């Protein structure tokens, strides 16, 4: 018991004396709760989601009663085809257009679309022309699968690389490597290659194993999906290397990695769509690597997107990967 108590007290003192880690463990939950309170502060229970071609103000002018109906979330679109695709996949319950012609689109197999059509008629929309679209509903498990796989890759990349390198530095392992001809770039590339092979092998195994039982909805190319997954893994690994480039405290490294991982997990569209969210939330999501990884993989799986359609995501991941690697190599220290 004396040895146990001695180690117990020593570990507590070590943690308490690390002021940065102690401060972060106190501040992080507060910041997390504060962020949730801002993002999910709307107390309205939204039951339906309606796409509006144009602006909601135009809809309010033509159909004020329908536009003011409670429990309906209105999402503005400029691309009619994109809005119709969302209705076809049951991601929107109804799409309405007031100009240049009064028309609305519903999915003939959508119960919510049927009810919204009745609400529209009762709100003065009897003169709107009806257009129906057909499409199989994409299950939530099909929609959320790319996000779950990407999130698992994110945690493996950030903590499996960043946290380990910090431990190497703290234990003096990196200091001994400094005496060898190994350069910082060589060391970082070796870490990246090792983690990349492991992550991709695990991701492929998980996908294939689950697909045997669930039969996922996959329209696009498996090779393109694998390429997006590889590029996203490289980007996240480089982010982990960047975080661990100079830190020597494992507790602080864990806090910093959480600082990157939690916003990505919440704001990258892993669990829910960001359509209808505040503009600043959508803008923030676009600077997160996980957002582009999830959007690219989801577009391939659920929409059959090709390399042209997901080129913006590929470009963003490539630029972020290069930026993280260059900065990480420049500021990396062995001791």
C-alpha positions as YAML, in Angstrom:
chain: A
units: angstrom
residues:
- id: 1
  name: UNK
  ca: [0.00, 0.00, 0.00]
- id: 2
  name: UNK
  ca: [2.89, 2.37, 0.65]
- id: 3
  name: UNK
  ca: [4.14, 1.96, -2.91]
- id: 4
  name: UNK
  ca: [0.61, 2.41, -4.24]
- id: 5
  name: UNK
  ca: [0.06, 5.58, -2.22]
- id: 6
  name: UNK
  ca: [3.43, 6.98, -3.25]
- id: 7
  name: UNK
  ca: [2.69, 6.47, -6.96]
- id: 8
  name: UNK
  ca: [-0.85, 7.77, -6.50]
- id: 9
  name: UNK
  ca: [0.32, 11.00, -4.84]
- id: 10
  name: UNK
  ca: [3.17, 11.49, -7.30]
- id: 11
  name: UNK
  ca: [0.83, 11.20, -10.28]
- id: 12
  name: UNK
  ca: [-1.63, 13.65, -8.75]
- id: 13
  name: UNK
  ca: [1.14, 16.15, -8.07]
- id: 14
  name: UNK
  ca: [2.46, 15.76, -11.59]
- id: 15
  name: UNK
  ca: [-0.95, 16.56, -13.01]
- id: 16
  name: UNK
  ca: [-1.63, 19.48, -10.67]
- id: 17
  name: UNK
  ca: [1.78, 21.02, -11.35]
- id: 18
  name: UNK
  ca: [1.13, 20.96, -15.09]
- id: 19
  name: UNK
  ca: [-0.79, 24.24, -15.06]
- id: 20
  name: UNK
  ca: [-1.60, 24.21, -18.78]
- id: 21
  name: UNK
  ca: [-3.18, 20.75, -18.65]
- id: 22
  name: UNK
  ca: [-5.07, 21.55, -15.45]
- id: 23
  name: UNK
  ca: [-6.46, 24.74, -16.97]
- id: 24
  name: UNK
  ca: [-7.46, 22.94, -20.14]
- id: 25
  name: UNK
  ca: [-9.30, 20.15, -18.30]
- id: 26
  name: UNK
  ca: [-11.34, 22.82, -16.55]
- id: 27
  name: UNK
  ca: [-11.90, 25.06, -19.56]
- id: 28
  name: UNK
  ca: [-12.69, 22.42, -22.19]
- id: 29
  name: UNK
  ca: [-16.00, 21.13, -20.70]
- id: 30
  name: UNK
  ca: [-17.13, 24.72, -20.16]
- id: 31
  name: UNK
  ca: [-16.34, 25.63, -23.77]
- id: 32
  name: UNK
  ca: [-18.10, 22.49, -24.99]
- id: 33
  name: UNK
  ca: [-21.29, 23.22, -23.05]
- id: 34
  name: UNK
  ca: [-21.17, 26.85, -24.15]
- id: 35
  name: UNK
  ca: [-20.81, 25.81, -27.78]
- id: 36
  name: UNK
  ca: [-23.74, 23.38, -27.55]
- id: 37
  name: UNK
  ca: [-25.89, 26.08, -25.95]
- id: 38
  name: UNK
  ca: [-25.27, 28.41, -28.91]
- id: 39
  name: UNK
  ca: [-25.56, 25.92, -31.76]
- id: 40
  name: UNK
  ca: [-28.60, 24.06, -30.42]
- id: 41
  name: UNK
  ca: [-30.33, 26.96, -28.68]
- id: 42
  name: UNK
  ca: [-33.47, 26.73, -30.82]
- id: 43
  name: UNK
  ca: [-36.25, 25.25, -28.70]
- id: 44
  name: UNK
  ca: [-38.66, 24.76, -31.64]
- id: 45
  name: UNK
  ca: [-39.47, 21.15, -32.48]
- id: 46
  name: UNK
  ca: [-39.00, 20.96, -36.26]
- id: 47
  name: UNK
  ca: [-41.06, 18.19, -37.79]
- id: 48
  name: UNK
  ca: [-40.75, 18.97, -41.50]
- id: 49
  name: UNK
  ca: [-38.04, 20.28, -43.81]
- id: 50
  name: UNK
  ca: [-39.07, 22.29, -46.88]
- id: 51
  name: UNK
  ca: [-36.76, 23.51, -49.62]
- id: 52
  name: UNK
  ca: [-37.40, 26.95, -51.08]
- id: 53
  name: UNK
  ca: [-36.17, 27.83, -54.58]
- id: 54
  name: UNK
  ca: [-35.11, 31.43, -54.12]
- id: 55
  name: UNK
  ca: [-35.51, 33.15, -50.77]
- id: 56
  name: UNK
  ca: [-37.83, 32.62, -47.86]
- id: 57
  name: UNK
  ca: [-38.89, 36.26, -48.17]
- id: 58
  name: UNK
  ca: [-40.34, 35.53, -51.61]
- id: 59
  name: UNK
  ca: [-42.28, 32.62, -50.14]
- id: 60
  name: UNK
  ca: [-43.56, 34.82, -47.31]
- id: 61
  name: UNK
  ca: [-44.82, 37.39, -49.82]
- id: 62
  name: UNK
  ca: [-46.76, 34.82, -51.86]
- id: 63
  name: UNK
  ca: [-47.79, 32.35, -49.10]
- id: 64
  name: UNK
  ca: [-47.56, 34.16, -45.75]
- id: 65
  name: UNK
  ca: [-49.62, 31.58, -43.87]
- id: 66
  name: UNK
  ca: [-47.57, 28.64, -45.10]
- id: 67
  name: UNK
  ca: [-44.26, 30.44, -44.47]
- id: 68
  name: UNK
  ca: [-45.29, 31.19, -40.89]
- id: 69
  name: UNK
  ca: [-46.40, 27.64, -40.08]
- id: 70
  name: UNK
  ca: [-44.67, 26.36, -36.97]
- id: 71
  name: UNK
  ca: [-42.50, 23.23, -36.82]
- id: 72
  name: UNK
  ca: [-41.35, 23.61, -40.44]
- id: 73
  name: UNK
  ca: [-37.72, 24.35, -41.29]
- id: 74
  name: UNK
  ca: [-37.27, 26.22, -44.57]
- id: 75
  name: UNK
  ca: [-33.98, 25.75, -46.45]
- id: 76
  name: UNK
  ca: [-33.12, 28.08, -49.34]
- id: 77
  name: UNK
  ca: [-31.78, 26.67, -52.63]
- id: 78
  name: UNK
  ca: [-30.57, 28.28, -55.83]
- id: 79
  name: UNK
  ca: [-30.18, 25.01, -57.75]
- id: 80
  name: UNK
  ca: [-33.53, 23.44, -58.57]
- id: 81
  name: UNK
  ca: [-32.00, 20.11, -59.57]
- id: 82
  name: UNK
  ca: [-30.14, 19.84, -56.28]
- id: 83
  name: UNK
  ca: [-33.34, 20.49, -54.34]
- id: 84
  name: UNK
  ca: [-35.22, 17.87, -56.37]
- id: 85
  name: UNK
  ca: [-32.48, 15.33, -55.66]
- id: 86
  name: UNK
  ca: [-32.91, 15.97, -51.93]
- id: 87
  name: UNK
  ca: [-36.65, 15.27, -52.23]
- id: 88
  name: UNK
  ca: [-35.92, 12.12, -54.25]
- id: 89
  name: UNK
  ca: [-33.72, 10.85, -51.42]
- id: 90
  name: UNK
  ca: [-36.19, 11.87, -48.69]
- id: 91
  name: UNK
  ca: [-33.74, 14.43, -47.31]
- id: 92
  name: UNK
  ca: [-36.38, 17.12, -47.92]
- id: 93
  name: UNK
  ca: [-40.11, 16.60, -47.47]
- id: 94
  name: UNK
  ca: [-41.17, 19.15, -50.08]
- id: 95
  name: UNK
  ca: [-39.65, 21.76, -52.40]
- id: 96
  name: UNK
  ca: [-41.58, 24.85, -53.44]
- id: 97
  name: UNK
  ca: [-40.95, 27.53, -56.04]
- id: 98
  name: UNK
  ca: [-42.88, 30.80, -56.35]
- id: 99
  name: UNK
  ca: [-41.03, 32.42, -59.27]
- id: 100
  name: UNK
  ca: [-41.05, 32.32, -62.30]
- id: 101
  name: UNK
  ca: [-43.81, 29.72, -61.92]
- id: 102
  name: UNK
  ca: [-45.72, 28.48, -58.92]
- id: 103
  name: UNK
  ca: [-44.83, 24.80, -58.52]
- id: 104
  name: UNK
  ca: [-43.89, 22.33, -55.81]
- id: 105
  name: UNK
  ca: [-42.23, 18.90, -55.80]
- id: 106
  name: UNK
  ca: [-42.95, 15.99, -53.48]
- id: 107
  name: UNK
  ca: [-41.85, 12.38, -53.30]
- id: 108
  name: UNK
  ca: [-44.84, 10.17, -54.00]
- id: 109
  name: UNK
  ca: [-43.68, 7.68, -51.36]
- id: 110
  name: UNK
  ca: [-43.06, 10.22, -48.59]
- id: 111
  name: UNK
  ca: [-45.68, 10.36, -45.78]
- id: 112
  name: UNK
  ca: [-44.39, 13.74, -44.63]
- id: 113
  name: UNK
  ca: [-44.63, 15.08, -48.17]
- id: 114
  name: UNK
  ca: [-48.26, 13.98, -48.32]
- id: 115
  name: UNK
  ca: [-49.09, 15.87, -45.11]
- id: 116
  name: UNK
  ca: [-47.16, 18.97, -46.16]
- id: 117
  name: UNK
  ca: [-49.06, 19.03, -49.43]
- id: 118
  name: UNK
  ca: [-52.34, 19.19, -47.47]
- id: 119
  name: UNK
  ca: [-50.93, 21.97, -45.29]
- id: 120
  name: UNK
  ca: [-49.88, 23.87, -48.42]
- id: 121
  name: UNK
  ca: [-53.35, 23.57, -49.95]
- id: 122
  name: UNK
  ca: [-54.92, 24.80, -46.72]
- id: 123
  name: UNK
  ca: [-52.56, 27.79, -46.66]
- id: 124
  name: UNK
  ca: [-53.54, 29.18, -50.06]
- id: 125
  name: UNK
  ca: [-51.36, 27.04, -52.31]
- id: 126
  name: UNK
  ca: [-54.15, 25.33, -54.28]
- id: 127
  name: UNK
  ca: [-53.03, 26.99, -57.51]
- id: 128
  name: UNK
  ca: [-49.47, 25.66, -57.29]
- id: 129
  name: UNK
  ca: [-48.69, 22.97, -59.86]
- id: 130
  name: UNK
  ca: [-47.73, 19.60, -58.42]
- id: 131
  name: UNK
  ca: [-44.65, 17.73, -59.60]
- id: 132
  name: UNK
  ca: [-43.77, 14.30, -58.24]
- id: 133
  name: UNK
  ca: [-40.39, 12.63, -58.09]
- id: 134
  name: UNK
  ca: [-39.57, 9.02, -57.46]
- id: 135
  name: UNK
  ca: [-36.69, 7.73, -55.43]
- id: 136
  name: UNK
  ca: [-35.75, 5.12, -52.90]
- id: 137
  name: UNK
  ca: [-35.28, 6.40, -49.40]
- id: 138
  name: UNK
  ca: [-31.69, 6.33, -48.22]
- id: 139
  name: UNK
  ca: [-31.62, 4.77, -44.78]
- id: 140
  name: UNK
  ca: [-30.04, 6.70, -41.97]
- id: 141
  name: UNK
  ca: [-27.45, 3.95, -41.59]
- id: 142
  name: UNK
  ca: [-26.43, 4.45, -45.24]
- id: 143
  name: UNK
  ca: [-26.23, 8.20, -44.76]
- id: 144
  name: UNK
  ca: [-24.31, 8.09, -41.47]
- id: 145
  name: UNK
  ca: [-21.87, 5.31, -42.41]
- id: 146
  name: UNK
  ca: [-19.30, 7.59, -44.14]
- id: 147
  name: UNK
  ca: [-19.32, 9.86, -41.11]
- id: 148
  name: UNK
  ca: [-18.79, 7.02, -38.63]
- id: 149
  name: UNK
  ca: [-15.89, 5.57, -40.61]
- id: 150
  name: UNK
  ca: [-14.35, 9.02, -41.05]
- id: 151
  name: UNK
  ca: [-14.74, 9.79, -37.35]
- id: 152
  name: UNK
  ca: [-13.01, 6.54, -36.41]
- id: 153
  name: UNK
  ca: [-10.19, 7.41, -38.80]
- id: 154
  name: UNK
  ca: [-9.93, 10.87, -37.27]
- id: 155
  name: UNK
  ca: [-9.44, 9.60, -33.71]
- id: 156
  name: UNK
  ca: [-6.98, 6.96, -34.86]
- id: 157
  name: UNK
  ca: [-4.96, 9.50, -36.84]
- id: 158
  name: UNK
  ca: [-4.88, 12.26, -34.25]
- id: 159
  name: UNK
  ca: [-4.32, 10.22, -31.11]
- id: 160
  name: UNK
  ca: [-2.46, 7.33, -32.70]
- id: 161
  name: UNK
  ca: [0.16, 9.70, -34.11]
- id: 162
  name: UNK
  ca: [0.10, 12.94, -32.14]
- id: 163
  name: UNK
  ca: [-0.19, 11.45, -28.67]
- id: 164
  name: UNK
  ca: [2.44, 8.78, -29.36]
- id: 165
  name: UNK
  ca: [5.04, 11.27, -30.61]
- id: 166
  name: UNK
  ca: [4.55, 13.41, -27.53]
- id: 167
  name: UNK
  ca: [5.18, 10.35, -25.38]
- id: 168
  name: UNK
  ca: [8.31, 9.59, -27.42]
- id: 169
  name: UNK
  ca: [9.58, 13.09, -26.74]
- id: 170
  name: UNK
  ca: [8.76, 12.94, -23.05]
- id: 171
  name: UNK
  ca: [10.52, 9.58, -22.59]
- id: 172
  name: UNK
  ca: [13.66, 10.75, -24.38]
- id: 173
  name: UNK
  ca: [13.19, 8.42, -27.36]
- id: 174
  name: UNK
  ca: [13.26, 11.31, -29.83]
- id: 175
  name: UNK
  ca: [16.35, 12.74, -28.18]
- id: 176
  name: UNK
  ca: [18.22, 9.51, -28.92]
- id: 177
  name: UNK
  ca: [16.98, 9.54, -32.52]
- id: 178
  name: UNK
  ca: [18.43, 13.02, -32.90]
- id: 179
  name: UNK
  ca: [21.91, 11.54, -32.69]
- id: 180
  name: UNK
  ca: [21.23, 9.45, -35.80]
- id: 181
  name: UNK
  ca: [21.28, 10.65, -39.44]
- id: 182
  name: UNK
  ca: [17.46, 10.58, -39.42]
- id: 183
  name: UNK
  ca: [15.90, 13.92, -40.42]
- id: 184
  name: UNK
  ca: [12.63, 15.33, -39.10]
- id: 185
  name: UNK
  ca: [10.94, 14.92, -42.49]
- id: 186
  name: UNK
  ca: [12.02, 11.26, -42.70]
- id: 187
  name: UNK
  ca: [10.74, 10.56, -39.22]
- id: 188
  name: UNK
  ca: [7.39, 12.25, -39.87]
- id: 189
  name: UNK
  ca: [6.92, 10.50, -43.22]
- id: 190
  name: UNK
  ca: [7.67, 7.13, -41.63]
- id: 191
  name: UNK
  ca: [5.11, 7.78, -38.90]
- id: 192
  name: UNK
  ca: [2.58, 8.85, -41.51]
- id: 193
  name: UNK
  ca: [3.11, 5.78, -43.72]
- id: 194
  name: UNK
  ca: [2.87, 3.36, -40.80]
- id: 195
  name: UNK
  ca: [-0.36, 4.85, -39.47]
- id: 196
  name: UNK
  ca: [-1.86, 5.17, -42.97]
- id: 197
  name: UNK
  ca: [-1.47, 1.48, -43.77]
- id: 198
  name: UNK
  ca: [-2.94, 0.49, -40.42]
- id: 199
  name: UNK
  ca: [-5.91, 2.84, -40.67]
- id: 200
  name: UNK
  ca: [-6.81, 1.87, -44.21]
- id: 201
  name: UNK
  ca: [-6.61, -1.84, -43.40]
- id: 202
  name: UNK
  ca: [-8.90, -1.41, -40.39]
- id: 203
  name: UNK
  ca: [-11.37, 0.79, -42.30]
- id: 204
  name: UNK
  ca: [-11.65, -1.67, -45.19]
- id: 205
  name: UNK
  ca: [-12.12, -4.56, -42.76]
- id: 206
  name: UNK
  ca: [-14.87, -2.72, -40.85]
- id: 207
  name: UNK
  ca: [-16.67, -1.69, -44.04]
- id: 208
  name: UNK
  ca: [-16.60, -5.16, -45.62]
- id: 209
  name: UNK
  ca: [-17.57, -6.89, -42.39]
- id: 210
  name: UNK
  ca: [-20.55, -4.60, -41.74]
- id: 211
  name: UNK
  ca: [-21.65, -4.67, -45.37]
- id: 212
  name: UNK
  ca: [-22.12, -8.45, -45.19]
- id: 213
  name: UNK
  ca: [-24.86, -7.96, -42.59]
- id: 214
  name: UNK
  ca: [-26.35, -4.55, -43.41]
- id: 215
  name: UNK
  ca: [-25.90, -4.33, -47.22]
- id: 216
  name: UNK
  ca: [-24.94, -0.67, -47.48]
- id: 217
  name: UNK
  ca: [-26.24, 1.62, -50.21]
- id: 218
  name: UNK
  ca: [-23.23, 2.10, -52.51]
- id: 219
  name: UNK
  ca: [-23.66, 3.73, -55.93]
- id: 220
  name: UNK
  ca: [-20.23, 5.14, -56.80]
- id: 221
  name: UNK
  ca: [-16.77, 3.70, -57.38]
- id: 222
  name: UNK
  ca: [-15.03, 1.73, -54.64]
- id: 223
  name: UNK
  ca: [-11.64, 2.83, -55.98]
- id: 224
  name: UNK
  ca: [-12.60, 6.50, -55.76]
- id: 225
  name: UNK
  ca: [-13.94, 5.94, -52.26]
- id: 226
  name: UNK
  ca: [-10.65, 4.32, -51.26]
- id: 227
  name: UNK
  ca: [-8.72, 7.25, -52.78]
- id: 228
  name: UNK
  ca: [-10.78, 9.80, -50.82]
- id: 229
  name: UNK
  ca: [-10.30, 7.76, -47.66]
- id: 230
  name: UNK
  ca: [-6.54, 7.64, -48.21]
- id: 231
  name: UNK
  ca: [-6.26, 11.36, -48.87]
- id: 232
  name: UNK
  ca: [-8.41, 12.16, -45.83]
- id: 233
  name: UNK
  ca: [-6.28, 9.88, -43.64]
- id: 234
  name: UNK
  ca: [-3.10, 11.61, -44.78]
- id: 235
  name: UNK
  ca: [-4.59, 14.99, -43.98]
- id: 236
  name: UNK
  ca: [-5.68, 13.94, -40.48]
- id: 237
  name: UNK
  ca: [-2.34, 12.23, -39.78]
- id: 238
  name: UNK
  ca: [-0.51, 15.42, -40.75]
- id: 239
  name: UNK
  ca: [-2.78, 17.36, -38.42]
- id: 240
  name: UNK
  ca: [-1.81, 15.02, -35.58]
- id: 241
  name: UNK
  ca: [1.86, 15.49, -36.45]
- id: 242
  name: UNK
  ca: [1.40, 19.24, -36.41]
- id: 243
  name: UNK
  ca: [-0.13, 19.17, -32.93]
- id: 244
  name: UNK
  ca: [2.69, 16.97, -31.61]
- id: 245
  name: UNK
  ca: [5.52, 18.89, -33.29]
- id: 246
  name: UNK
  ca: [6.62, 20.71, -30.12]
- id: 247
  name: UNK
  ca: [4.54, 19.52, -27.17]
- id: 248
  name: UNK
  ca: [6.08, 17.39, -24.43]
- id: 249
  name: UNK
  ca: [3.14, 17.09, -22.02]
- id: 250
  name: UNK
  ca: [0.85, 14.14, -22.71]
- id: 251
  name: UNK
  ca: [-2.02, 15.79, -20.86]
- id: 252
  name: UNK
  ca: [-1.72, 19.00, -22.86]
- id: 253
  name: UNK
  ca: [-1.40, 17.00, -26.08]
- id: 254
  name: UNK
  ca: [-4.61, 15.16, -25.24]
- id: 255
  name: UNK
  ca: [-6.37, 18.46, -24.61]
- id: 256
  name: UNK
  ca: [-5.13, 19.96, -27.85]
- id: 257
  name: UNK
  ca: [-6.16, 16.88, -29.82]
- id: 258
  name: UNK
  ca: [-9.61, 17.08, -28.25]
- id: 259
  name: UNK
  ca: [-9.74, 20.73, -29.27]
- id: 260
  name: UNK
  ca: [-9.44, 19.62, -32.90]
- id: 261
  name: UNK
  ca: [-11.41, 16.37, -32.78]
- id: 262
  name: UNK
  ca: [-14.57, 17.43, -30.96]
- id: 263
  name: UNK
  ca: [-15.49, 20.37, -33.22]
- id: 264
  name: UNK
  ca: [-14.86, 18.15, -36.24]
- id: 265
  name: UNK
  ca: [-17.04, 15.39, -34.81]
- id: 266
  name: UNK
  ca: [-19.89, 17.83, -34.12]
- id: 267
  name: UNK
  ca: [-19.67, 20.22, -37.07]
- id: 268
  name: UNK
  ca: [-18.53, 18.04, -39.96]
- id: 269
  name: UNK
  ca: [-21.88, 16.45, -40.74]
- id: 270
  name: UNK
  ca: [-21.04, 13.12, -39.13]
- id: 271
  name: UNK
  ca: [-24.37, 12.62, -37.33]
- id: 272
  name: UNK
  ca: [-26.69, 15.18, -38.92]
- id: 273
  name: UNK
  ca: [-26.91, 17.48, -41.91]
- id: 274
  name: UNK
  ca: [-25.89, 21.12, -41.43]
- id: 275
  name: UNK
  ca: [-28.52, 22.37, -43.87]
- id: 276
  name: UNK
  ca: [-30.45, 25.20, -42.28]
- id: 277
  name: UNK
  ca: [-27.71, 25.85, -39.70]
- id: 278
  name: UNK
  ca: [-26.40, 29.39, -39.12]
- id: 279
  name: UNK
  ca: [-24.05, 30.67, -41.79]
- id: 280
  name: UNK
  ca: [-21.14, 30.94, -39.37]
- id: 281
  name: UNK
  ca: [-21.50, 27.26, -38.46]
- id: 282
  name: UNK
  ca: [-21.40, 26.23, -42.13]
- id: 283
  name: UNK
  ca: [-18.39, 28.49, -42.76]
- id: 284
  name: UNK
  ca: [-16.57, 27.01, -39.75]
- id: 285
  name: UNK
  ca: [-17.28, 23.48, -40.96]
- id: 286
  name: UNK
  ca: [-15.60, 24.21, -44.31]
- id: 287
  name: UNK
  ca: [-12.18, 24.73, -42.68]
- id: 288
  name: UNK
  ca: [-12.32, 21.33, -40.96]
- id: 289
  name: UNK
  ca: [-10.69, 18.41, -42.83]
- id: 290
  name: UNK
  ca: [-13.26, 15.92, -41.61]
- id: 291
  name: UNK
  ca: [-16.03, 17.90, -43.34]
- id: 292
  name: UNK
  ca: [-14.47, 17.41, -46.76]
- id: 293
  name: UNK
  ca: [-13.70, 13.75, -46.08]
- id: 294
  name: UNK
  ca: [-17.30, 13.03, -45.01]
- id: 295
  name: UNK
  ca: [-18.87, 15.04, -47.84]
- id: 296
  name: UNK
  ca: [-16.67, 13.40, -50.48]
- id: 297
  name: UNK
  ca: [-17.26, 9.85, -49.23]
- id: 298
  name: UNK
  ca: [-20.99, 10.44, -48.75]
- id: 299
  name: UNK
  ca: [-21.38, 11.88, -52.25]
- id: 300
  name: UNK
  ca: [-19.70, 8.80, -53.74]
- id: 301
  name: UNK
  ca: [-21.74, 6.31, -51.74]
- id: 302
  name: UNK
  ca: [-25.21, 7.89, -51.82]
- id: 303
  name: UNK
  ca: [-25.11, 9.96, -55.03]
- id: 304
  name: UNK
  ca: [-22.64, 8.09, -57.23]
- id: 305
  name: UNK
  ca: [-20.47, 11.20, -57.57]
- id: 306
  name: UNK
  ca: [-17.38, 11.04, -59.76]
- id: 307
  name: UNK
  ca: [-14.02, 12.73, -59.39]
- id: 308
  name: UNK
  ca: [-15.33, 15.92, -61.03]
- id: 309
  name: UNK
  ca: [-18.14, 16.34, -58.51]
- id: 310
  name: UNK
  ca: [-15.89, 15.85, -55.48]
- id: 311
  name: UNK
  ca: [-12.90, 17.77, -56.85]
- id: 312
  name: UNK
  ca: [-13.41, 20.66, -54.36]
- id: 313
  name: UNK
  ca: [-13.16, 18.18, -51.47]
- id: 314
  name: UNK
  ca: [-10.05, 16.54, -52.96]
- id: 315
  name: UNK
  ca: [-8.41, 19.92, -53.49]
- id: 316
  name: UNK
  ca: [-9.17, 21.06, -49.94]
- id: 317
  name: UNK
  ca: [-7.79, 17.85, -48.41]
- id: 318
  name: UNK
  ca: [-4.65, 18.03, -50.56]
- id: 319
  name: UNK
  ca: [-3.91, 21.65, -49.65]
- id: 320
  name: UNK
  ca: [-4.53, 21.03, -45.95]
- id: 321
  name: UNK
  ca: [-2.30, 17.94, -45.99]
- id: 322
  name: UNK
  ca: [0.55, 19.86, -47.58]
- id: 323
  name: UNK
  ca: [0.14, 22.81, -45.22]
- id: 324
  name: UNK
  ca: [0.08, 20.65, -42.08]
- id: 325
  name: UNK
  ca: [3.13, 18.63, -43.18]
- id: 326
  name: UNK
  ca: [5.24, 21.69, -44.06]
- id: 327
  name: UNK
  ca: [4.45, 23.54, -40.83]
- id: 328
  name: UNK
  ca: [4.90, 20.39, -38.74]
- id: 329
  name: UNK
  ca: [8.31, 19.66, -40.26]
- id: 330
  name: UNK
  ca: [9.47, 23.26, -39.80]
- id: 331
  name: UNK
  ca: [8.54, 23.55, -36.13]
- id: 332
  name: UNK
  ca: [9.32, 19.93, -35.15]
- id: 333
  name: UNK
  ca: [11.81, 19.46, -32.34]
- id: 334
  name: UNK
  ca: [13.42, 16.29, -31.04]
- id: 335
  name: UNK
  ca: [13.76, 17.33, -27.41]
...
